[in-house]
């Protein structure tokens, strides 16, 4: 498994009983060995992802739950409802409703390979991800810039100034860095 920034994974020192259960806060990518007698379960707040053997990414930052299936098959439980995902499908909770659709998995799993991949992402969503990774705060001098969109991919380990310069050129916003705060202006 790969665990993303600002994430916590709780698991026992040894799995006993009829399942392999872990608790996740944040984001993790899993490659799970098939074992029909001991299904693997990821608890995320009041949701569950249940698998027998598969590769998938699941995240829940600030109550924004998303599970993206790379291979195999998973069952996602939200409340009392179950959703079965097949490869390249995603289940996410938006405004209290579950949306299941086909997606480009690279956008949701590239982080584990050291890349950021953004496709028509709102600038606020892009900067939330960068904020977690680089441990900085974001301040918007104008709320309108949050809704601007950005598409691009870049290495995750570059310093944040390189990434902000690229976003600035493509989106038409300006960034000022003061200690651990990034100020966004038009």
C-alpha positions as CSV (number, residue, x, y, z in Angstrom):
1,X,0.0,0.0,0.0
2,X,1.0,3.6,-0.5
3,X,-0.2,6.3,2.0
4,X,-0.6,9.9,0.8
5,X,0.3,13.0,2.7
6,X,-1.8,14.0,5.8
7,X,-3.2,10.4,6.0
8,X,-3.4,7.9,8.8
9,X,-3.9,4.1,8.4
10,X,-4.8,2.0,11.4
11,X,-4.4,-1.7,11.3
12,X,-3.8,-4.6,13.7
13,X,-0.4,-6.1,14.2
14,X,-2.0,-9.4,12.9
15,X,-5.3,-10.0,11.1
16,X,-7.5,-12.4,13.0
17,X,-11.0,-13.6,12.4
18,X,-12.9,-13.7,9.1
19,X,-11.6,-10.5,7.5
20,X,-8.7,-8.1,7.1
21,X,-10.0,-4.7,8.3
22,X,-8.1,-1.4,8.3
23,X,-9.2,2.2,9.1
24,X,-8.2,5.1,6.8
25,X,-8.2,8.8,7.3
26,X,-6.9,10.6,4.2
27,X,-5.8,8.7,1.1
28,X,-4.1,5.4,0.3
29,X,-3.6,3.1,-2.7
30,X,-3.9,-0.6,-2.1
31,X,-2.8,-3.8,-3.9
32,X,-4.6,-6.6,-2.2
33,X,-3.9,-10.3,-2.5
34,X,-7.0,-12.4,-3.1
35,X,-8.2,-14.4,-0.1
36,X,-11.8,-15.3,-0.4
37,X,-11.9,-16.6,3.2
38,X,-10.6,-13.3,4.6
39,X,-12.0,-10.3,2.6
40,X,-10.1,-7.0,2.9
41,X,-12.1,-4.1,4.2
42,X,-11.2,-0.4,4.4
43,X,-13.2,1.7,6.8
44,X,-13.5,5.3,5.9
45,X,-15.6,7.2,8.4
46,X,-19.1,5.6,7.9
47,X,-18.2,4.1,4.6
48,X,-16.6,0.7,3.6
49,X,-14.7,-0.6,0.7
50,X,-14.7,-4.4,0.6
51,X,-12.5,-6.4,-1.7
52,X,-11.2,-9.9,-2.3
53,X,-8.2,-9.1,-4.5
54,X,-7.7,-5.9,-6.4
55,X,-5.9,-2.6,-6.9
56,X,-7.7,0.6,-5.9
57,X,-7.3,4.1,-4.5
58,X,-9.6,5.5,-1.8
59,X,-9.6,8.9,-0.2
60,X,-11.6,11.0,2.2
61,X,-10.2,14.5,2.8
62,X,-12.5,17.0,4.4
63,X,-15.4,14.6,4.0
64,X,-14.9,14.2,0.2
65,X,-15.0,10.4,-0.2
66,X,-13.7,8.9,-3.5
67,X,-12.8,5.3,-4.4
68,X,-11.3,4.5,-7.8
69,X,-10.8,0.9,-9.0
70,X,-7.8,0.0,-11.1
71,X,-8.3,-3.7,-11.4
72,X,-10.5,-6.4,-9.9
73,X,-13.8,-5.6,-8.3
74,X,-14.8,-3.8,-5.1
75,X,-18.0,-3.2,-3.2
76,X,-18.4,0.3,-1.8
77,X,-20.9,0.7,1.1
78,X,-22.3,4.2,1.8
79,X,-24.9,4.2,4.4
80,X,-27.2,1.2,3.7
81,X,-26.5,1.1,0.0
82,X,-23.8,-1.0,-1.8
83,X,-22.2,-0.1,-5.1
84,X,-20.1,-2.6,-7.2
85,X,-17.2,-1.1,-9.1
86,X,-15.5,-2.6,-12.1
87,X,-12.0,-1.5,-13.5
88,X,-11.8,2.2,-14.3
89,X,-14.9,3.1,-12.3
90,X,-15.2,5.5,-9.4
91,X,-17.6,6.0,-6.6
92,X,-17.7,9.4,-4.9
93,X,-20.0,11.2,-2.5
94,X,-21.1,14.7,-3.7
95,X,-23.6,16.7,-1.7
96,X,-24.7,13.6,0.2
97,X,-25.3,11.6,-3.0
98,X,-23.2,8.8,-4.5
99,X,-22.0,9.2,-8.1
100,X,-20.6,6.1,-9.9
101,X,-18.9,6.7,-13.3
102,X,-16.0,5.6,-15.5
103,X,-12.9,7.7,-15.1
104,X,-9.3,8.0,-16.2
105,X,-7.6,6.2,-13.3
106,X,-4.2,7.9,-13.8
107,X,-5.7,11.2,-12.5
108,X,-6.5,9.5,-9.2
109,X,-3.5,7.2,-8.8
110,X,-0.5,9.1,-10.2
111,X,0.3,10.5,-6.8
112,X,1.8,7.1,-5.8
113,X,4.2,7.3,-8.7
114,X,5.4,10.8,-7.8
115,X,3.2,12.7,-10.2
116,X,0.4,15.3,-10.0
117,X,-2.2,14.8,-12.8
118,X,-5.0,17.4,-13.1
119,X,-7.7,17.3,-15.7
120,X,-10.0,20.3,-15.8
121,X,-9.7,20.6,-12.0
122,X,-10.9,23.7,-10.2
123,X,-8.0,25.7,-9.0
124,X,-9.2,25.4,-5.4
125,X,-9.1,21.6,-5.7
126,X,-5.6,21.7,-7.2
127,X,-4.3,24.0,-4.5
128,X,-5.9,21.9,-1.8
129,X,-3.8,18.9,-3.0
130,X,-0.7,21.0,-3.2
131,X,-1.4,22.4,0.3
132,X,-1.5,18.9,1.8
133,X,1.6,17.8,0.0
134,X,3.8,20.8,0.7
135,X,2.3,21.6,4.1
136,X,1.3,25.2,3.2
137,X,-1.8,27.3,3.7
138,X,-3.7,28.9,0.8
139,X,-5.2,32.4,1.0
140,X,-7.4,33.7,-1.9
141,X,-7.6,37.5,-2.3
142,X,-10.5,36.9,-4.7
143,X,-13.0,34.1,-4.3
144,X,-13.6,34.0,-8.1
145,X,-10.2,32.5,-8.8
146,X,-11.2,29.3,-6.9
147,X,-13.4,28.4,-9.8
148,X,-10.8,28.7,-12.5
149,X,-9.7,25.4,-14.1
150,X,-6.3,23.8,-14.6
151,X,-5.1,20.9,-16.7
152,X,-1.6,19.6,-16.5
153,X,0.8,17.0,-15.1
154,X,4.1,17.5,-13.3
155,X,6.5,15.7,-11.0
156,X,5.4,15.7,-7.4
157,X,8.8,16.2,-5.9
158,X,9.6,19.5,-7.7
159,X,9.6,22.5,-5.4
160,X,6.3,24.2,-5.1
161,X,7.5,27.4,-6.8
162,X,8.1,25.5,-10.1
163,X,4.5,24.1,-9.9
164,X,3.0,27.5,-9.0
165,X,4.9,29.2,-11.9
166,X,3.4,26.6,-14.4
167,X,-0.1,27.1,-13.0
168,X,0.3,30.9,-13.1
169,X,1.2,30.9,-16.8
170,X,-1.7,28.6,-17.8
171,X,-4.4,29.9,-15.6
172,X,-3.6,33.6,-15.4
173,X,-3.3,34.0,-11.6
174,X,-0.4,35.1,-9.5
175,X,1.1,33.5,-6.4
176,X,3.0,35.2,-3.6
177,X,4.7,33.0,-1.0
178,X,5.0,34.3,2.6
179,X,6.6,31.8,4.9
180,X,4.0,28.9,4.9
181,X,1.2,30.8,3.2
182,X,0.5,31.1,-0.5
183,X,-1.5,34.2,-1.5
184,X,-3.5,33.8,-4.8
185,X,-4.4,36.9,-6.8
186,X,-5.6,37.7,-10.3
